[in-house]
Amino acid sequence: MINVRTDLAVEANEDYKKVHKREIDGVIINEEEGESAKITEVKITNQEGSVKLGKPIGNYITIDMPELTMYDGEIMDDVSEIVGKYIRKLVDMDSEKTGLVVGLGNRQVTPDALGPKVTDSIMVTRHLKEVMPEAIDDDVRPVCTIAPGVLGITGIETVEIIKALVEKIHPDFVICIDALASRKIQRVNRSIQISDTGISPGAGVGNHRLEINENSLGVKVIAIGVPTVVHAATIANDSIDLVIDNLASYANKDSEFYKLLTKIDKEEKSILIKEILNPFIGDLIVTPKEVDYVIDSLAKIIAVGINIAIQPNLDLEEINKFTN
């Protein structure tokens, strides 16, 4: 497995191919370049692919957004449509089915507040369908939501809270939203991953909790995540790679110096950087300075995408009226 930490299946696959110079048996990749985003589908079909990527068997869809998406309302709406499209692709949403949307993370920590902020803009209808069915259209599907907090605040494993809710209200599917970690700076706050394999709360910061998936809950689980942080060791590693590549481009290809640069084992270098940095900064993670605004925008994109997926009979204008 690749040593650098990432929650994105597309990055794990890219890094494996970079190191081993070959494709992985049991991993199928499809890419589509759209006007508003690039979509990469990673399908892990067998145990070999699962082990080599370090991800469960299943489907992983990564939506890479343009750099200035958060400042363009039209592109945000386009990305929301894409999110809704691929959620529907992964789970059957019959009009009679009830959905539970779960916002994972700590609302008090901005880079980890994505999940709770998404739940604030979800079109919640389950209570209306039950207590005043005559006031709501039959085409509107029952949806409920919760932001259960984190273990350090509640003292309860998140999966225990969700499982208790599932046993009580019997949803047909669960959608979980959480912050992730990337190994590439350019993907921080610019990629959305949608998968049907569940999620491990806290994984983005290396704090693994009990997994939330179909095995643990007994219902279909869709996981949506955005890398909001990157590890400091990753930044150092990428910076040194740029320096090495730049020096190599200017060096004489017949010189000993060039041969030395090209023989550097980047995997071993990555491990060495972690060992050097750890006594001084520990497992430090970094997030961009404009994270407050970006998290709000990302939460809106994902929430609208979920609303579009669950309520296909309503248009974007109707959904926005309901949630604003």
C-alpha positions in Angstrom: 0.0 0.0 0.0 1.0 3.6 -0.6 2.4 5.2 2.5 0.9 8.7 2.1 -2.5 9.1 3.7 -5.6 9.6 1.5 -9.3 8.9 1.8 -9.9 9.2 -1.9 -9.9 6.0 -4.0 -8.9 7.9 -7.1 -5.7 9.1 -5.4 -4.9 5.6 -4.0 -5.2 4.3 -7.5 -3.1 7.1 -9.0 -0.3 6.5 -6.4 -0.3 2.8 -6.9 0.1 3.1 -10.6 2.9 5.7 -10.1 4.9 3.4 -7.8 4.2 0.0 -9.5 3.9 1.3 -13.2 0.9 -0.9 -13.9 -2.9 -1.2 -13.5 -4.5 -3.1 -10.7 -6.5 -6.3 -11.5 -10.0 -5.8 -10.0 -10.1 -2.0 -10.4 -12.0 -0.4 -13.2 -11.5 3.3 -14.0 -13.9 5.5 -16.1 -13.3 9.2 -16.6 -15.6 11.9 -18.0 -14.6 15.5 -18.6 -17.6 17.8 -18.3 -18.0 21.5 -18.6 -18.4 22.1 -14.8 -16.4 19.1 -13.4 -14.3 16.1 -14.1 -15.8 12.8 -12.9 -13.7 9.8 -12.2 -15.4 6.4 -11.4 -13.3 3.8 -9.5 -15.0 0.4 -9.3 -13.2 -2.1 -7.0 -14.5 -5.5 -8.1 -12.5 -8.1 -6.1 -10.4 -8.6 -3.0 -7.1 -8.0 -4.7 -8.2 -4.5 -5.8 -9.5 -3.9 -2.3 -6.3 -4.9 -0.6 -4.0 -2.9 -3.0 -6.1 0.3 -2.7 -6.9 -0.1 0.9 -10.6 0.4 0.2 -13.6 -1.9 0.5 -15.1 -3.5 -2.7 -17.6 -1.1 -4.2 -18.0 2.1 -6.3 -16.2 5.4 -5.7 -17.1 8.5 -7.7 -14.9 11.6 -7.5 -16.1 14.9 -8.8 -13.2 17.4 -9.3 -14.5 21.0 -9.4 -12.9 24.0 -11.1 -10.8 26.2 -8.8 -13.3 29.1 -8.4 -16.4 27.0 -8.1 -17.2 28.4 -4.6 -17.5 31.9 -6.1 -19.8 31.0 -9.0 -23.4 30.2 -8.2 -24.1 28.7 -11.7 -21.2 26.3 -11.4 -22.3 25.4 -7.9 -25.7 24.5 -9.2 -24.2 22.4 -12.0 -22.0 20.5 -9.5 -25.1 19.9 -7.3 -26.9 18.4 -10.3 -23.9 16.1 -10.8 -23.9 15.1 -7.2 -27.6 14.3 -7.3 -27.2 12.2 -10.5 -24.5 10.0 -9.0 -26.3 9.5 -5.7 -29.3 8.2 -7.7 -26.9 6.0 -9.6 -25.7 4.3 -6.4 -29.0 3.8 -4.6 -32.6 3.0 -5.6 -34.9 5.9 -4.4 -38.4 4.7 -4.8 -41.0 7.3 -3.9 -42.1 5.4 -0.9 -38.7 5.0 0.6 -37.5 6.9 3.6 -34.1 8.5 3.7 -31.9 9.4 6.7 -29.2 12.0 6.1 -26.4 12.0 8.7 -23.9 14.9 9.1 -20.7 13.5 10.7 -18.1 15.7 12.4 -17.7 18.4 14.9 -19.7 21.6 14.3 -17.3 23.6 16.4 -14.2 22.8 14.3 -14.6 24.4 10.9 -12.8 21.9 8.7 -14.8 19.1 10.4 -18.1 20.9 10.3 -19.1 20.0 6.7 -21.4 17.2 7.7 -23.4 19.1 10.3 -23.7 22.1 7.9 -25.1 19.9 5.2 -27.9 18.7 7.4 -28.9 22.3 8.0 -30.0 22.6 4.4 -31.6 19.2 3.8 -35.2 19.2 2.8 -36.7 17.5 5.9 -40.2 16.0 5.2 -40.7 12.9 7.3 -42.6 14.7 10.0 -44.8 16.4 7.5 -45.7 13.2 5.7 -46.7 11.7 9.1 -48.5 14.5 10.9 -50.0 16.6 8.0 -50.0 14.4 4.8 -52.8 16.6 3.3 -50.5 19.6 3.2 -47.7 18.0 1.3 -47.5 16.6 -2.2 -47.5 12.8 -2.6 -44.5 13.1 -4.8 -42.4 14.4 -1.9 -40.4 11.7 -0.3 -40.0 11.3 3.5 -36.6 12.5 4.7 -35.1 13.0 8.1 -31.7 14.1 9.3 -29.3 14.2 12.3 -25.9 15.6 13.2 -24.9 13.2 16.1 -21.7 15.0 17.1 -18.4 13.2 17.8 -17.4 10.7 20.4 -15.3 13.2 22.3 -18.3 15.3 23.0 -21.2 12.8 23.3 -19.3 9.8 24.8 -21.2 7.6 22.3 -19.9 5.9 19.2 -21.5 7.6 16.2 -22.5 4.2 14.7 -24.4 3.4 17.9 -26.5 6.5 17.6 -27.2 5.9 13.9 -28.0 2.3 14.5 -30.5 3.1 17.2 -32.2 5.6 14.9 -32.3 3.0 12.0 -33.9 0.4 14.3 -36.5 3.0 15.4 -37.5 4.7 12.2 -36.6 2.0 9.6 -35.1 4.2 6.8 -34.5 2.5 3.5 -31.2 4.1 3.0 -28.7 6.3 4.9 -26.6 9.1 3.4 -23.5 10.1 5.5 -21.5 13.2 4.9 -18.0 13.7 6.4 -14.7 15.6 6.0 -11.9 13.6 4.5 -8.1 14.0 4.0 -6.3 14.2 0.6 -2.7 13.5 -0.3 -2.8 16.2 -3.0 -3.0 19.9 -2.1 -4.9 20.7 -5.3 -7.8 18.5 -4.3 -8.4 20.0 -0.8 -11.9 21.6 -0.9 -12.2 20.9 -4.6 -13.1 17.2 -4.8 -16.3 15.4 -3.7 -16.2 11.6 -3.3 -19.4 9.6 -3.4 -19.3 5.9 -2.5 -21.6 3.0 -1.6 -19.1 1.4 0.8 -19.9 3.4 4.0 -17.6 5.5 6.0 -15.3 5.5 9.0 -15.9 8.7 11.1 -12.7 10.6 11.9 -10.7 8.8 9.2 -9.7 12.1 7.7 -7.6 13.0 10.7 -6.4 9.5 11.4 -8.9 9.0 14.2 -10.7 5.8 13.1 -14.0 4.9 14.7 -16.4 2.0 14.1 -17.4 1.9 10.5 -20.8 3.0 9.3 -21.8 0.8 6.4 -24.5 -1.7 5.3 -23.0 -4.5 7.4 -23.3 -2.4 10.6 -26.6 -0.8 9.9 -28.5 -3.3 7.8 -29.5 -0.8 5.2 -27.9 0.8 2.2 -25.3 3.4 3.1 -24.0 6.2 0.7 -21.0 8.1 1.9 -20.2 11.6 0.6 -17.0 13.3 1.6 -14.8 16.2 0.7 -11.0 16.4 1.6 -10.9 19.6 3.8 -7.4 19.0 5.2 -4.0 17.8 4.0 -1.2 16.4 6.2 1.8 18.6 6.7 4.1 15.7 5.8 2.3 15.5 2.5 3.0 19.2 1.8 6.7 18.7 2.7 6.9 15.6 0.6 5.3 17.2 -2.5 7.5 20.3 -2.1 10.7 18.2 -2.0 9.5 16.3 -5.1 9.1 19.6 -6.9 12.6 20.7 -5.9 14.1 17.3 -7.1 12.2 17.4 -10.4 13.3 21.0 -11.0 16.9 20.3 -10.2 16.8 17.2 -12.5 15.4 19.3 -15.4 18.5 21.6 -15.2 21.2 18.9 -14.5 23.3 17.3 -17.2 21.8 13.9 -17.9 25.2 12.3 -18.0 26.3 13.8 -14.6 26.5 11.9 -11.4 24.2 14.5 -9.8 21.4 13.8 -12.3 21.8 10.0 -11.7 21.6 10.6 -7.9 18.4 12.7 -8.2 16.7 10.1 -10.5 17.6 7.2 -8.2 15.9 8.7 -5.1 13.2 6.3 -3.9 10.2 8.6 -3.4 8.4 6.0 -1.2 11.4 5.8 1.2 11.7 9.6 1.1 8.1 10.0 2.2 8.6 7.6 5.1 11.8 9.5 6.1 10.0 12.9 6.0 7.3 11.6 8.4 10.0 10.2 10.8 11.8 13.6 10.8 8.8 15.8 11.2 6.9 13.7 13.8 9.0 14.7 16.9 8.5 18.4 16.1 5.0 18.8 14.8 3.4 15.4 15.3 0.6 14.4 12.9 -0.1 18.0 11.9 -2.9 18.7 9.4 -3.4 21.9 7.5 -6.4 23.6 5.9 -6.7 26.7 3.7 -7.2 30.1 5.5 -10.6 30.7 3.7 -12.0 27.5 5.0 -15.0 29.1 6.7 -16.5 30.4 3.4 -15.5 27.3 1.5 -17.1 24.9 3.9 -20.4 26.9 3.8 -20.3 26.7 0.0 -19.4 23.0 -0.1 -22.2 22.3 2.3 -24.7 24.0 0.1 -23.5 22.2 -3.0 -23.8 18.8 -1.3 -27.1 19.5 0.4 -28.7 20.7 -2.8 -27.3 17.6 -4.6 -28.8 15.3 -1.9 -32.2 17.1 -2.2 -32.1 16.8 -6.0 -31.4 13.1 -5.7 -34.1 12.3 -3.1 -36.7 14.7 -4.5 -36.5 14.2 -8.3 -40.1 15.5 -8.8 -39.1 18.9 -7.5 -37.0 21.4 -9.5 -34.0 23.3 -8.2 -36.1 26.5 -7.5 -38.7 24.6 -5.5 -36.0 22.9 -3.4 -34.2 26.2 -2.7 -37.5 27.8 -1.6 -38.0 24.9 0.9 -34.5 25.0 2.4 -33.8 28.8 2.4 
